[in-house]
């Protein structure tokens, strides 16, 4: 188990390029199972969660060639479907939540898909009902082995249908979409997630020969086809990492350029940071954050306290609320953070309180942050990363704090951020990886 040792209080400078989007890459890699032809994927982030999924596909028999650090070819032309019922798969699949998205492609192409209960972040309940209800609507039979926590769906043939999802689940939409592209007839998915990553998956599937319309909306139309062919696809930059770099620049009062951010896919993110008083400049497709000694949270027009909350796209992503919360600890003013979508993601604030932040945890979903305006610096401490996003938020706090902090359980951070310590050192951070 490794830790980060961080000496806080140092300014950052220069430029940094965001990695490929983790959440898109997990969907795209699962989609290669829909064809026996070669698929090339570029800008894949070199992180634990993505590498675990690539390993699972390799065990399943997918031919994988690493072209460069972040580019791969995949060819699923000779799969070992017996692996899906093996003890090895039950072990491998249960450690990664993203593995759930292999079920849709396998069901569509081979008539069966199995998955152990997936793992991932400990951030509250993350239901799988949307996935399996969608498969059942397409004509699959569902079974669940309670003793082994093992799910399965089987169908001789899938048939297009109209469905209204009970929630706009991103992974649920992706999974059902991948199953529907090879179904007989036409499927409509209403209340579909419409995140840029779902749009990217749809564009990739269409490039492979699928017939999906309504891309970018919450109503998708899928006309089933007999088979798909290969394609080449490039993953978007990770909007969560972009938000993380903004947080690091602001909390260390540094000037920083974030390169090639795909502004058109950032949605509400720049606007929410501006509401916190943060200056962001659009320079072609880059973000420039100037050095700011202070930033003031905007109140609402009537003078009431600003609330920042998460919502399905095009609302503000829940993955950045913990970053916003940390930034607010040194802002001028007060903000209410309302985490609507997950009930345990705010529990990391006790670490910030230990560091001297003024945060009132109202309940599992809401926290009020009273900013210090840098009049009182956060204090260094020893802490443990509970999940990917909280881990990076604590890292941002440590970079701004007075003294030397230790963050344990950094595998949680490595799950979502590629070579983060090396990349931070390159822009001036004092961070060291310690193998315990």
C-alpha positions as a Python dict, from the first residue, in 0.01 Angstrom:
ca = {
    (1, 'X'): (0, 0, 0),
    (2, 'X'): (152, 333, -107),
    (3, 'X'): (116, 688, 29),
    (4, 'X'): (178, 1041, -90),
    (5, 'X'): (399, 1278, 108),
    (6, 'X'): (307, 1635, 16),
    (7, 'X'): (485, 1952, 122),
    (8, 'X'): (221, 2221, 91),
    (9, 'X'): (241, 2592, 17),
    (10, 'X'): (434, 2580, -312),
    (11, 'X'): (308, 2756, -624),
    (12, 'X'): (253, 2566, -947),
    (13, 'X'): (337, 2699, -1292),
    (14, 'X'): (343, 2603, -1659),
    (15, 'X'): (95, 2385, -1845),
    (16, 'X'): (-61, 2042, -1810),
    (17, 'X'): (-256, 1824, -2051),
    (18, 'X'): (-556, 1625, -1920),
    (19, 'X'): (-563, 1249, -1965),
    (20, 'X'): (-830, 1066, -2163),
    (21, 'X'): (-1166, 1042, -1989),
    (22, 'X'): (-1186, 741, -1761),
    (23, 'X'): (-1566, 709, -1777),
    (24, 'X'): (-1570, 723, -2157),
    (25, 'X'): (-1280, 480, -2194),
    (26, 'X'): (-1459, 214, -1986),
    (27, 'X'): (-1763, 229, -2217),
    (28, 'X'): (-1561, 238, -2538),
    (29, 'X'): (-1343, -59, -2440),
    (30, 'X'): (-1654, -268, -2364),
    (31, 'X'): (-1799, -176, -2705),
    (32, 'X'): (-1513, -355, -2887),
    (33, 'X'): (-1690, -681, -2790),
    (34, 'X'): (-1969, -601, -3037),
    (35, 'X'): (-1763, -694, -3344),
    (36, 'X'): (-1508, -953, -3455),
    (37, 'X'): (-1323, -682, -3649),
    (38, 'X'): (-1026, -478, -3526),
    (39, 'X'): (-1103, -158, -3331),
    (40, 'X'): (-839, 107, -3256),
    (41, 'X'): (-885, 335, -2953),
    (42, 'X'): (-664, 638, -2884),
    (43, 'X'): (-613, 853, -2572),
    (44, 'X'): (-691, 569, -2329),
    (45, 'X'): (-579, 676, -1980),
    (46, 'X'): (-313, 456, -1820),
    (47, 'X'): (-494, 410, -1487),
    (48, 'X'): (-582, 117, -1264),
    (49, 'X'): (-955, 95, -1342),
    (50, 'X'): (-905, 104, -1719),
    (51, 'X'): (-611, -137, -1707),
    (52, 'X'): (-822, -383, -1503),
    (53, 'X'): (-1091, -379, -1771),
    (54, 'X'): (-834, -432, -2047),
    (55, 'X'): (-696, -727, -1846),
    (56, 'X'): (-1047, -879, -1818),
    (57, 'X'): (-1095, -849, -2195),
    (58, 'X'): (-760, -1018, -2247),
    (59, 'X'): (-863, -1307, -2021),
    (60, 'X'): (-1187, -1329, -2220),
    (61, 'X'): (-979, -1388, -2534),
    (62, 'X'): (-975, -1043, -2695),
    (63, 'X'): (-657, -990, -2898),
    (64, 'X'): (-503, -671, -2757),
    (65, 'X'): (-210, -481, -2901),
    (66, 'X'): (-64, -178, -2727),
    (67, 'X'): (42, 63, -3003),
    (68, 'X'): (169, 333, -2766),
    (69, 'X'): (123, 430, -2401),
    (70, 'X'): (-234, 546, -2464),
    (71, 'X'): (-340, 371, -2788),
    (72, 'X'): (-455, 11, -2833),
    (73, 'X'): (-610, -217, -3092),
    (74, 'X'): (-871, -473, -2986),
    (75, 'X'): (-1009, -768, -3181),
    (76, 'X'): (-1278, -989, -3028),
    (77, 'X'): (-1285, -1259, -3295),
    (78, 'X'): (-1215, -1569, -3083),
    (79, 'X'): (-1357, -1534, -2733),
    (80, 'X'): (-1346, -1785, -2449),
    (81, 'X'): (-1697, -1743, -2310),
    (82, 'X'): (-1631, -2012, -2046),
    (83, 'X'): (-1418, -1750, -1867),
    (84, 'X'): (-1742, -1567, -1779),
    (85, 'X'): (-1844, -1852, -1547),
    (86, 'X'): (-1499, -1909, -1397),
    (87, 'X'): (-1379, -1832, -1044),
    (88, 'X'): (-1115, -1605, -1199),
    (89, 'X'): (-1380, -1388, -1363),
    (90, 'X'): (-1579, -1370, -1040),
    (91, 'X'): (-1264, -1237, -873),
    (92, 'X'): (-1152, -1003, -1154),
    (93, 'X'): (-1494, -858, -1238),
    (94, 'X'): (-1599, -790, -879),
    (95, 'X'): (-1310, -543, -828),
    (96, 'X'): (-1428, -302, -1100),
    (97, 'X'): (-1767, -137, -1135),
    (98, 'X'): (-1705, -60, -1503),
    (99, 'X'): (-1703, -434, -1579),
    (100, 'X'): (-2086, -427, -1570),
    (101, 'X'): (-2077, -276, -1921),
    (102, 'X'): (-1945, -595, -2083),
    (103, 'X'): (-2289, -752, -2026),
    (104, 'X'): (-2478, -557, -2295),
    (105, 'X'): (-2232, -627, -2579),
    (106, 'X'): (-2197, -996, -2484),
    (107, 'X'): (-2574, -1040, -2458),
    (108, 'X'): (-2625, -875, -2798),
    (109, 'X'): (-2359, -1073, -2980),
    (110, 'X'): (-2353, -1410, -2803),
    (111, 'X'): (-2693, -1431, -2631),
    (112, 'X'): (-2556, -1430, -2277),
    (113, 'X'): (-2377, -1201, -2038),
    (114, 'X'): (-2265, -1260, -1679),
    (115, 'X'): (-2112, -1036, -1414),
    (116, 'X'): (-2022, -1066, -1046),
    (117, 'X'): (-2152, -786, -828),
    (118, 'X'): (-1916, -503, -923),
    (119, 'X'): (-1695, -308, -683),
    (120, 'X'): (-1564, 47, -716),
    (121, 'X'): (-1601, 356, -499),
    (122, 'X'): (-1770, 333, -159),
    (123, 'X'): (-1997, 631, -219),
    (124, 'X'): (-2337, 487, -140),
    (125, 'X'): (-2586, 269, -325),
    (126, 'X'): (-2532, 242, -699),
    (127, 'X'): (-2817, 33, -832),
    (128, 'X'): (-2789, -208, -1123),
    (129, 'X'): (-3166, -236, -1172),
    (130, 'X'): (-3171, 6, -1467),
    (131, 'X'): (-2926, -213, -1661),
    (132, 'X'): (-3112, -539, -1610),
    (133, 'X'): (-3462, -396, -1649),
    (134, 'X'): (-3349, -266, -1989),
    (135, 'X'): (-3214, -607, -2092),
    (136, 'X'): (-3539, -774, -1981),
    (137, 'X'): (-3739, -525, -2190),
    (138, 'X'): (-3527, -628, -2491),
    (139, 'X'): (-3628, -991, -2431),
    (140, 'X'): (-3356, -1130, -2203),
    (141, 'X'): (-3412, -1364, -1911),
    (142, 'X'): (-3252, -1250, -1584),
    (143, 'X'): (-3107, -1471, -1315),
    (144, 'X'): (-2920, -1397, -991),
    (145, 'X'): (-2717, -1630, -773),
    (146, 'X'): (-2749, -1471, -428),
    (147, 'X'): (-2489, -1695, -263),
    (148, 'X'): (-2220, -1591, -511),
    (149, 'X'): (-2357, -1240, -587),
    (150, 'X'): (-2351, -1332, -957),
    (151, 'X'): (-2583, -1181, -1218),
    (152, 'X'): (-2671, -1322, -1559),
    (153, 'X'): (-2889, -1244, -1862),
    (154, 'X'): (-2959, -1475, -2154),
    (155, 'X'): (-3159, -1447, -2478),
    (156, 'X'): (-3174, -1637, -2807),
    (157, 'X'): (-3265, -1308, -2974),
    (158, 'X'): (-3316, -948, -2862),
    (159, 'X'): (-3608, -744, -2997),
    (160, 'X'): (-3638, -368, -3020),
    (161, 'X'): (-3883, -202, -2784),
    (162, 'X'): (-3978, 134, -2631),
    (163, 'X'): (-3848, 192, -2280),
    (164, 'X'): (-3850, 469, -2022),
    (165, 'X'): (-3550, 439, -1790),
    (166, 'X'): (-3625, 476, -1418),
    (167, 'X'): (-3316, 696, -1387),
    (168, 'X'): (-3080, 861, -1634),
    (169, 'X'): (-2799, 620, -1550),
    (170, 'X'): (-2486, 674, -1760),
    (171, 'X'): (-2358, 316, -1739),
    (172, 'X'): (-2715, 184, -1767),
    (173, 'X'): (-2777, 386, -2084),
    (174, 'X'): (-2444, 271, -2231),
    (175, 'X'): (-2514, -95, -2153),
    (176, 'X'): (-2868, -94, -2295),
    (177, 'X'): (-2755, 105, -2600),
    (178, 'X'): (-2484, -151, -2678),
    (179, 'X'): (-2735, -436, -2646),
    (180, 'X'): (-2995, -259, -2863),
    (181, 'X'): (-2767, -190, -3163),
    (182, 'X'): (-2777, -562, -3259),
    (183, 'X'): (-3142, -625, -3161),
    (184, 'X'): (-3407, -706, -3420),
    (185, 'X'): (-3622, -400, -3486),
    (186, 'X'): (-3619, -49, -3341),
    (187, 'X'): (-3556, 53, -2981),
    (188, 'X'): (-3628, 389, -2821),
    (189, 'X'): (-3466, 482, -2489),
    (190, 'X'): (-3634, 774, -2311),
    (191, 'X'): (-3475, 941, -2007),
    (192, 'X'): (-3142, 826, -2149),
    (193, 'X'): (-2827, 981, -2007),
    (194, 'X'): (-2685, 1230, -2256),
    (195, 'X'): (-2336, 1301, -2115),
    (196, 'X'): (-2061, 1372, -2369),
    (197, 'X'): (-1930, 1021, -2299),
    (198, 'X'): (-2263, 866, -2409),
    (199, 'X'): (-2250, 1091, -2716),
    (200, 'X'): (-1898, 963, -2787),
    (201, 'X'): (-2009, 600, -2748),
    (202, 'X'): (-2299, 664, -2987),
    (203, 'X'): (-2069, 824, -3244),
    (204, 'X'): (-1830, 529, -3219),
    (205, 'X'): (-2112, 275, -3260),
    (206, 'X'): (-2243, 466, -3563),
    (207, 'X'): (-1892, 462, -3709),
    (208, 'X'): (-1905, 81, -3666),
    (209, 'X'): (-2231, 63, -3863),
    (210, 'X'): (-2496, 113, -3594),
    (211, 'X'): (-2800, 333, -3663),
    (212, 'X'): (-2847, 561, -3360),
    (213, 'X'): (-3026, 895, -3380),
    (214, 'X'): (-3110, 1152, -3113),
    (215, 'X'): (-2747, 1161, -2998),
    (216, 'X'): (-2702, 1437, -2738),
    (217, 'X'): (-3066, 1423, -2627),
    (218, 'X'): (-3243, 1210, -2366),
    (219, 'X'): (-3443, 1026, -2634),
    (220, 'X'): (-3236, 779, -2835),
    (221, 'X'): (-3364, 584, -3138),
    (222, 'X'): (-3174, 269, -3230),
    (223, 'X'): (-3249, 76, -3546),
    (224, 'X'): (-3098, -268, -3498),
    (225, 'X'): (-2842, -400, -3747),
    (226, 'X'): (-2713, -752, -3816),
    (227, 'X'): (-2346, -685, -3741),
    (228, 'X'): (-2090, -413, -3677),
    (229, 'X'): (-1743, -354, -3824),
    (230, 'X'): (-1423, -201, -3690),
    (231, 'X'): (-1336, 168, -3651),
    (232, 'X'): (-1087, 408, -3496),
    (233, 'X'): (-1196, 621, -3200),
    (234, 'X'): (-1029, 888, -2985),
    (235, 'X'): (-1137, 939, -2622),
    (236, 'X'): (-1222, 1291, -2501),
    (237, 'X'): (-1010, 1467, -2236),
    (238, 'X'): (-1129, 1392, -1883),
    (239, 'X'): (-1354, 1675, -1761),
    (240, 'X'): (-1311, 1560, -1399),
    (241, 'X'): (-934, 1586, -1425),
    (242, 'X'): (-972, 1931, -1586),
    (243, 'X'): (-1179, 2041, -1284),
    (244, 'X'): (-916, 1892, -1054),
    (245, 'X'): (-637, 2095, -1217),
    (246, 'X'): (-847, 2412, -1185),
    (247, 'X'): (-883, 2335, -813),
    (248, 'X'): (-509, 2283, -771),
    (249, 'X'): (-427, 2614, -944),
    (250, 'X'): (-679, 2809, -736),
    (251, 'X'): (-592, 2659, -397),
    (252, 'X'): (-216, 2713, -450),
    (253, 'X'): (-279, 3064, -591),
    (254, 'X'): (-93, 2968, -909),
    (255, 'X'): (-113, 3056, -1278),
    (256, 'X'): (-169, 2742, -1484),
    (257, 'X'): (-264, 2651, -1841),
    (258, 'X'): (-471, 2337, -1901),
    (259, 'X'): (-420, 2224, -2260),
    (260, 'X'): (-669, 2083, -2512),
    (261, 'X'): (-973, 2067, -2283),
    (262, 'X'): (-1248, 2034, -2551),
    (263, 'X'): (-1439, 2341, -2428),
    (264, 'X'): (-1757, 2240, -2613),
    (265, 'X'): (-1786, 1930, -2393),
    (266, 'X'): (-1737, 2101, -2054),
    (267, 'X'): (-2100, 2202, -2007),
    (268, 'X'): (-2166, 2380, -1675),
    (269, 'X'): (-1815, 2329, -1537),
    (270, 'X'): (-1658, 2669, -1628),
    (271, 'X'): (-1975, 2851, -1516),
    (272, 'X'): (-1981, 2681, -1174),
    (273, 'X'): (-1616, 2770, -1108),
    (274, 'X'): (-1687, 3129, -1210),
    (275, 'X'): (-1971, 3140, -953),
    (276, 'X'): (-1705, 3067, -693),
    (277, 'X'): (-1522, 3380, -811),
    (278, 'X'): (-1255, 3196, -1009),
    (279, 'X'): (-1120, 3361, -1323),
    (280, 'X'): (-1094, 3131, -1625),
    (281, 'X'): (-974, 3242, -1968),
    (282, 'X'): (-1052, 3055, -2289),
    (283, 'X'): (-741, 3052, -2506),
    (284, 'X'): (-826, 2859, -2821),
    (285, 'X'): (-903, 2513, -2674),
    (286, 'X'): (-701, 2574, -2356),
    (287, 'X'): (-805, 2705, -2015),
    (288, 'X'): (-577, 2962, -1852),
    (289, 'X'): (-620, 3021, -1478),
    (290, 'X'): (-442, 3342, -1373),
    (291, 'X'): (-282, 3375, -1030),
    (292, 'X'): (-550, 3489, -785),
    (293, 'X'): (-484, 3607, -431),
    (294, 'X'): (-855, 3596, -352),
    (295, 'X'): (-1185, 3481, -504),
    (296, 'X'): (-1535, 3564, -384),
    (297, 'X'): (-1838, 3337, -402),
    (298, 'X'): (-2134, 3498, -577),
    (299, 'X'): (-2463, 3511, -391),
    (300, 'X'): (-2796, 3477, -570),
    (301, 'X'): (-2956, 3796, -704),
    (302, 'X'): (-3172, 3827, -389),
    (303, 'X'): (-2862, 3802, -168),
    (304, 'X'): (-2923, 3446, -47),
    (305, 'X'): (-2642, 3191, -14),
    (306, 'X'): (-2533, 3014, -333),
    (307, 'X'): (-2614, 2643, -361),
    (308, 'X'): (-2406, 2420, -588),
    (309, 'X'): (-2564, 2083, -655),
    (310, 'X'): (-2518, 1793, -893),
    (311, 'X'): (-2761, 1669, -1157),
    (312, 'X'): (-2759, 1442, -1463),
    (313, 'X'): (-2606, 1606, -1771),
    (314, 'X'): (-2634, 1887, -1873),
    (315, 'X'): (-2636, 1958, -1498),
    (316, 'X'): (-2316, 1977, -1293),
    (317, 'X'): (-2132, 1647, -1257),
    (318, 'X'): (-2132, 1489, -908),
    (319, 'X'): (-1767, 1391, -955),
    (320, 'X'): (-1658, 1755, -915),
    (321, 'X'): (-1859, 1848, -606),
    (322, 'X'): (-1581, 1737, -371),
    (323, 'X'): (-1334, 1956, -567),
    (324, 'X'): (-1573, 2253, -543),
    (325, 'X'): (-1610, 2194, -169),
    (326, 'X'): (-1234, 2209, -112),
    (327, 'X'): (-1198, 2523, -324),
    (328, 'X'): (-1474, 2688, -121),
    (329, 'X'): (-1276, 2643, 204),
    (330, 'X'): (-1044, 2927, 95),
    (331, 'X'): (-1297, 3141, -90),
    (332, 'X'): (-1445, 3465, 42),
    (333, 'X'): (-1806, 3390, 132),
    (334, 'X'): (-2032, 3094, 204),
    (335, 'X'): (-2176, 2819, -17),
    (336, 'X'): (-2406, 2521, 36),
    (337, 'X'): (-2287, 2202, -138),
    (338, 'X'): (-2579, 1967, -210),
    (339, 'X'): (-2474, 1618, -321),
    (340, 'X'): (-2806, 1478, -445),
    (341, 'X'): (-2696, 1166, -631),
    (342, 'X'): (-2482, 977, -375),
    (343, 'X'): (-2534, 968, -1),
    (344, 'X'): (-2180, 906, 129),
    (345, 'X'): (-1959, 1131, -81),
    (346, 'X'): (-1943, 1417, 169),
    (347, 'X'): (-1812, 1212, 459),
    (348, 'X'): (-1451, 1306, 374),
    (349, 'X'): (-1512, 1659, 510),
    (350, 'X'): (-1405, 1548, 858),
    (351, 'X'): (-1048, 1541, 719),
    (352, 'X'): (-1087, 1901, 599),
    (353, 'X'): (-1224, 2004, 938),
    (354, 'X'): (-914, 1847, 1097),
    (355, 'X'): (-708, 2070, 866),
    (356, 'X'): (-890, 2378, 992),
    (357, 'X'): (-1163, 2421, 730),
    (358, 'X'): (-1497, 2567, 837),
    (359, 'X'): (-1744, 2307, 710),
    (360, 'X'): (-2078, 2216, 864),
    (361, 'X'): (-2198, 1872, 753),
    (362, 'X'): (-2575, 1919, 762),
    (363, 'X'): (-2662, 1560, 665),
    (364, 'X'): (-2521, 1291, 427),
    (365, 'X'): (-2616, 1506, 127),
    (366, 'X'): (-2544, 1868, 230),
    (367, 'X'): (-2249, 2065, 364),
    (368, 'X'): (-2216, 2438, 429),
    (369, 'X'): (-1868, 2581, 367),
    (370, 'X'): (-1759, 2912, 521),
    (371, 'X'): (-1451, 3027, 333),
    (372, 'X'): (-1131, 3154, 501),
    (373, 'X'): (-1036, 3390, 213),
    (374, 'X'): (-677, 3264, 276),
    (375, 'X'): (-673, 3452, 611),
    (376, 'X'): (-621, 3117, 782),
    (377, 'X'): (-428, 2847, 595),
    (378, 'X'): (-522, 2481, 615),
    (379, 'X'): (-291, 2275, 837),
    (380, 'X'): (-106, 1965, 717),
    (381, 'X'): (-223, 1631, 853),
    (382, 'X'): (-221, 1255, 793),
    (383, 'X'): (-528, 1118, 614),
    (384, 'X'): (-665, 831, 407),
    (385, 'X'): (-826, 852, 62),
    (386, 'X'): (-1181, 705, 78),
    (387, 'X'): (-1256, 722, -297),
    (388, 'X'): (-1111, 863, -620),
    (389, 'X'): (-1262, 1212, -610),
    (390, 'X'): (-1239, 1267, -235),
    (391, 'X'): (-878, 1147, -256),
    (392, 'X'): (-789, 1412, -512),
    (393, 'X'): (-977, 1675, -311),
    (394, 'X'): (-764, 1591, -7),
    (395, 'X'): (-456, 1606, -230),
    (396, 'X'): (-558, 1958, -341),
    (397, 'X'): (-606, 2058, 23),
    (398, 'X'): (-262, 1917, 111),
    (399, 'X'): (-96, 2111, -174),
    (400, 'X'): (-234, 2434, -27),
    (401, 'X'): (-176, 2350, 340),
    (402, 'X'): (102, 2470, 567),
    (403, 'X'): (342, 2184, 642),
    (404, 'X'): (379, 1825, 525),
    (405, 'X'): (78, 1594, 481),
    (406, 'X'): (57, 1219, 426),
    (407, 'X'): (-225, 1064, 223),
    (408, 'X'): (-265, 688, 259),
    (409, 'X'): (-457, 442, 38),
    (410, 'X'): (-354, 631, -275),
    (411, 'X'): (-448, 334, -493),
    (412, 'X'): (-790, 501, -485),
    (413, 'X'): (-638, 810, -654),
    (414, 'X'): (-436, 596, -898),
    (415, 'X'): (-763, 432, -1008),
    (416, 'X'): (-863, 756, -1179),
    (417, 'X'): (-554, 973, -1234),
    (418, 'X'): (-262, 881, -1458),
    (419, 'X'): (89, 936, -1310),
    (420, 'X'): (-51, 1218, -1097),
    (421, 'X'): (257, 1261, -878),
    (422, 'X'): (496, 1283, -1176),
    (423, 'X'): (271, 1529, -1357),
    (424, 'X'): (236, 1747, -1045),
    (425, 'X'): (612, 1753, -988),
    (426, 'X'): (654, 1873, -1348),
    (427, 'X'): (453, 2188, -1264),
    (428, 'X'): (625, 2258, -932),
    (429, 'X'): (445, 2051, -667),
    (430, 'X'): (644, 1894, -383),
    (431, 'X'): (494, 1545, -383),
    (432, 'X'): (659, 1210, -323),
    (433, 'X'): (527, 855, -355),
    (434, 'X'): (618, 637, -59),
    (435, 'X'): (587, 258, -81),
    (436, 'X'): (484, 130, 264),
}
